[in-house]
Amino acid sequence: MPHPFIARSATSRVVSTVAVIGFCIAIALSGDLAQGRVDPLIGENAATAESADTTAKVTGGGTVLAAPTYPTTISSFGLNARRPAGFMGGGAAQGRINYNRHRNSTGRHVNIPVTLMQAFITGTPTPNGTGGTATIIGDCTAPGSECPTGKFSALVYVEDNSDSGAGTDIFRISFCGGFAQLPAPDNCSAPEGGVLRTGNVQVRGDAGVVGEQMSTSSAAGVFSTTPTFNGVELAGGIYGVGVRTAGGSTYGDLHVEFTGISPIGLYQIVTVDGWITSGSITGGTLTFSGTATLDMGDGPPPTGGLPLTGTMTATGITVTVGGSALPALPKTDGFTVME
């Protein structure tokens, strides 16, 4: 695998302040989020059916609540995992785990390569042909990695239960004192995360191919000015992205969330959830297109089926939804990895 282009910015005190205050307000306002605090158990039956020999690819991007330790704190994630080309069994995997807990707390950043995976592909896929579970192991000791202090590996468990993702799919992460291995080390922390608040996870029964590229990100940003979108004055936002492209085939998931003030002075969140179906990675830039759902956060139901285009680089992300461009969101905290 070629050496990845990895861009990481220093943590911004402004980002932490905006994220913690703003997102706590959002949770207080949202009944759906309050319900989301009671997560179902990890799908034990599906997990026991997972195999280290199953051919699978996983992408994901979105947000979860960092429960139970931080039940009102939002975390963004970006995820890619796949079997290497020519895989014959044994658990080997490649990819990236990005995780960003948007709270001023220790160990809130994760940026590690995937080394191992076991998976289960459902026999009753979603209408878009995906579905299943995966347990993914990342190596905290790899050069350039970031994990909580004293941890040598991380374990991510995901479920792909629907095409919509939010409210049904699952993302959980644990941090382990043992080195990356399957089965996972038994000295791992209690998992944080649960049912997706926003975004999507895809589990596919696809084989890895030569020349495959991926883009993974979990990040946040603050605007230096006060741009507007549909009358909302925007302060900043967060995003989670997991996209994979190879051989003319691209798929993945994107979630971008903008925080701001409405024309009548109320706190408002504008969210974009995207299903990526086309794209390329060139010179450290991901160019993508697909279909999106736009939620202005002002009461009416989200609008789905909108055309989506955009780019993501080391310095931020741009999205255009239904022909309307949102302000380019700079990255001032977190990780974006192209490899």
Number of C-alpha atoms within 10 A of each C-alpha: 10 7 7 13 13 15 16 16 14 10 14 15 12 13 23 20 14 19 26 18 12 18 20 14 14 18 16 11 13 12 10 11 18 13 10 20 19 13 16 11 9 16 13 8 8 16 19 10 14 18 18 20 17 22 24 24 24 31 29 31 35 33 31 29 28 24 21 16 12 15 16 22 21 23 28 31 30 33 33 28 29 30 27 19 14 10 17 12 12 14 23 20 26 21 28 30 28 28 29 27 27 26 21 14 10 10 15 16 23 24 28 24 25 27 21 26 34 26 30 25 23 19 9 10 17 16 9 9 14 21 25 28 28 28 23 32 37 32 26 27 17 14 9 10 14 19 23 16 11 13 21 19 28 29 25 21 23 29 30 28 23 21 20 18 24 20 21 21 26 26 28 22 23 18 27 24 17 16 17 22 18 16 13 19 17 9 12 18 14 13 18 20 28 29 25 27 25 25 31 34 34 31 27 22 19 13 15 20 16 11 11 18 21 25 29 33 34 32 31 29 27 24 17 10 10 13 16 16 16 11 12 23 20 25 21 27 25 32 31 32 31 33 31 29 21 17 10 9 12 20 20 29 28 28 27 27 20 25 24 23 16 20 13 8 10 10 20 22 20 20 23 25 28 31 26 22 18 19 23 20 21 10 8 18 16 21 16 22 22 22 18 25 21 20 18 20 17 13 7 8 10 13 13 15 14 16 17 25 22 18 18 25 21 20 18 18 22 17 22 19 22 17 11 12 14 20 18 19 26 22 30 23 26 28 27 27 24 24 18
